[in-house]
Structure formats: C-alpha cells, structure tokens
Amino acid sequence: MDPTISKESILPPYSASFWSVIRAGSLVEEMVQDSAMIGHTAKRFYSLLATLKLFRGQCDPLNPDHKAILDWRDKIGDNVRLAAEAEGRVFSITYDVSGVQPNRIQQILEHDWLHLIRERCILDSPNYLQERGKPVVCLWGFGFSKTRHDPDTIRAIVSFFRESTPGGVYIIAGVPTHWRTADGDSDPNPALLNLWLESFDAISPWTVGRYRNEDDATQYSNEIMKADVELITATNQIRSGPFRHVDYIPVVLPGGSGYNMSGGKWAFNNIKREGGHFLWRQIYNALKNGATIIYGATWDEYDEGTALMPAVESRLLLPVSHDSPLLPLDEDGYSIPADWYMRICGLAAGYLRGECEFQEEFPLETLRNYGRQFSESRSSITDELPPPPYSQDGSSTSPTSVSIASQNNLIKYDQASRRPRVRPLPPIPAVAVASGSTAPLLFHEKTVSPLPVPLPEIYRDRTGAPSASSSRRKQVLDHIVRYSRA
C-alpha cells in the first residue's frame, strides 16, 4: 500500500489488490511491452472503485471527506503514467459511471477531467493514447437498462469534453450489448441510438457475460456484431465530408469466474477459458467482421476471473481453499504457461498491425514460441515468487515451469483422474516415541494392521486427544494409507 495513507483513512492497510499500480514501478508496463501489446486504460470508478464495496460512494471529488481516496487514486494514475513512459507504452482514461446517480454524473465528470488535464497535466505525457491526433477518453456505462440516463445530459457531457480539451478529444462510448436494438441490457429510449452514432467517435458494446462458449460467441458474432458493423459502416458512408467517422471496438474476454466476488451468487468458472480457444475464437470473429481495434476485458480483474495478466499455472501451486476456491490456468485441463493470454493478445495485436496473416485455427505452435516467457522478463523489480510445487522430500525450493504439449493440440487432462482442488496434506513425520508413551493408533479399513504414527498437534482437539471431526479424521487416515504405500 501507499505508505502516505494512514490506517485511519478509508483504505485498509492490508489490501494487496492494487500492488501493480500502487508502488512506483513498471512491472505491469514491462509485461505489456513483452507481450507486444500497445497499452491499456486506467479506469476511474465512482460508485464502486476497483470492485471493493468499501469504496462505494466514496469517490465524489466534490466531497471533502473523500480526499484520501481521491489522492490515492491520483497516485495510481501517476504510477501508470511513469511506468508507461519508462517502458514505451501508452495509457488513457476510462470513466466507469455505472451506479452513479444520474443527477450527479455531469458535475463529477467535469470536475475530475479538469483536475486531470489542468492539475495533473496528464495530456502533457507523450505516452497518452491518441487517435486521429486527439487524446482518447472512454465513457463507459451510459445507456444500460438499469441506469436510464437522460440523452441530453450525455450529449452535454460529450460536448464538455470536446470543448474543454485543447485540440479536442476522441471519445469512446462503452455501451450495452444491445445498443442498436434498444432491448435486453439496453435502455429502451429510442433517442439513444442517434446519440451514439452522432456524438461519439467510437462505439464499444460490452459483451462480458453475454456468451459462455465458442459456439455462443460465434452466434453473437453472426447475429449481433455483424449487424452492428453494417449499421456503422452505412452511417459512415452517408456522413461523408465534415461529419464524424465512427469506429467499432468489439470487446473480447479470456473467460470468467466471479464466484468469490459475488459471495457464491455466480458459478465457479462459469465461463471456461479452454486453454485460450475461447478468447481466440472471439478475436477471430472480431477480425472477420472488419475490426481494426479490439478491447480486451480485462487486464487485471482477477476478482471476476477475466484477467489477461499472468496467473497461477497449476492448482498444485494454490493454497487449500474450500469456501473460496481459487482458479488456476489448468482448471479446464490445459497445461499452459502463466503469460499465455498475454501472448494471445500480443499475437492479435500483430495481426491488427498487419505484421502477419490471421488464421482461424488456434495458433498453438506460434504461441508456444512467442516472445519470452514472463518468468524470463528483464524486469528489475523482484516480486515474491509463488509457492513451490509440493515435494515429499522437501528438496524443491523454487517453482517449476509447466510444460506445454508438443503435439499439435494442447493436452487436456482427464478431468476424472485429476486431484481435487486442494493441496495434499504434508507427510506425517515418523518420529521416535518417547519411552513410557504410546502413540495413538490410527486404523483404516484397507490396512491389515494399525499404523502406529504419532499424531501432529494440528490433528488434535483442544484436549490433546485425536480430533473427532469425521472429515479431518478421514483426511488423516487416507493420508497415512497413501504414504504408507508409496
């Protein structure tokens, strides 16, 4: 955490959710550079910052009681900027207005944007993302069915950004999936369609959670994305000359699992990654429909299981977790390296730049040999390594890399034969029993004779006797039998 924020402020001293941008370092940007991606956006949430309920309603720049969180948020932005400049990447601002009271949005956005361009001087950075010679800003969350924003207010906000920014600004509208038909997740107000096409420079429909497998993603592409592109293309052809050209920016995601964040309301691993095949199919669909820009959702949202950043490769490297299961990259049975999804995005960026010809078939061989692995990065920042794989002899002190299949397809494990999502119990040491004492005898129905193994303290109850917990007792017995036969 930023040491300038005290325990008495609204930020918890134990939070580790923001390590990548809180400290002044460029590890995140180095990962972007190593994957050949161009850059990323820095989101500024208002109703719910970084998806932690702790910050709900505490991001209003006009409220003096929120100064600590606002200063902390600016610190994050400064670190993103410094890292991008150090590593030759770009960055931009995305405003997430979802959940904000409609009557407060305009005043909040105007105040914050002036703060950023006049006091923080973010546009002075040579690495701030530009399109058509103008700085890029995304306004995400307008037009959804539950928000019911007034079209005139949205139009006024867009006009403010253009007029207050020297040289103008390129504005992306982060809209609902069904923005064109005004149904489903979209506000049914018919006036919004012309607003998207007339006031914004780009339209980016949000599709996270709208499909859950490759077939559904292809159906979405054929039935919705294609029609979206046709409408925008026709509009651009009609509006020749001084009229604004509108770009289409499809959203793709690697997968999803928000079980822990939702308190169990969302299913665990509900959008399977399938070793990258799911993401690749979406990228292929977008390029097939003529996309020249693709938005990856998202860079670091581990809480929703949509992160593109490196993740733990194997369940064997994760701690025991029954109530809050954790999701490794091999959950769907594919053995892939930690930076696999960054490689996919980097390869897609190469296709967008015209550096190579795109292919529908999953590019396993290309991805296997793509760039350097993240573990071999030239980063000068030393982070805590993940725990080593379990070793019975205790000789392993560093993590080992997960191998990739040498065949033309990724090896998918037999799910029925895989270990449960818990790390095995450590072997119970066979220590000498002191004279005059007797070790408790543990029995198992499959053993011929009792196993006189001293029971460690962690398997005893408060009285010192063996634990009466049937589940714990079964773990211990199974464990002893397993290692007695090894």
Secondary structure, DSSP 4 states (H G I P E B T S, - for coil): --TTS-TTSSS-TT--TTHHHHSS--HHHHHHHHTT--EEEEEEESSSGGG-GGGTT---TT-GGGHHHHHHHHHHHHHHHHHHHHHT-EEEEEEE-TTS-HHHHHHHHHHHHHIIIIIS-GGGSTTB-EETTEEEEEEESTTBTTT---HHHHHHHHHHHHHHSTT--EEEEEE-TTTTTT-TTB---THHHHHHHHH-SEEEE--TTT--SHHHHHHHIIIIIHHHHHHHHHHHHHS-TTSPP-EE--EE-S-B--TTTTTTSSPTT-B--GGGHHHHHHHHHHHHTT-S--EES-SS-GGGT---S-----GGGSPP-SSS----TTTTSB---TTHHHHHHHHHHHHHTTSS---SS--HHHHHTSS--GGG-------PPPPPPP-TTS---S--PPP--SSSS--B--GGGSPPSSPPPPPPP-PPPPTT--PPEE--TT-SS-EE-PPPGGGB-TTSSBP--HHHHHHHHHHHHHHHH-
